[in-house]
Amino acid sequence: MALPPQSIFERRHDQMFPDLDPLEIERARRFGEVRSFAAGEALFTAGHVGPGLIVVLAGIVDVTRLEQSGQRSLIVKYRPGQFMGELAQFA
């Protein structure tokens, strides 16, 4: 039986959201600082200057958007070893 076709998001998820291995995370540490965030606290907010690049070391970060209805909808979840932000700073 044929599998249902995957969306481009499903097919390319690992390319869009790569994981850093422990050695890569250790190399990146010297360029930043370790910070903790409370559950529900915003890491980035549209229209405000962001902290640059964030590497998730523990926990899960939900990236959401606010719909016109006032509800939040999930865009993606970041897990330990994944990163987000201004990627030019990573080069």
Secondary structure, DSSP 8 states (H G I E B T S, - for coil): -------HHHHHHHHHS-B--HHHHHHHHTTS------TT--S--TTS---SEEE--SS-EEEEEE-TTS-EEEEEEE-TTBEEE-GGGG-
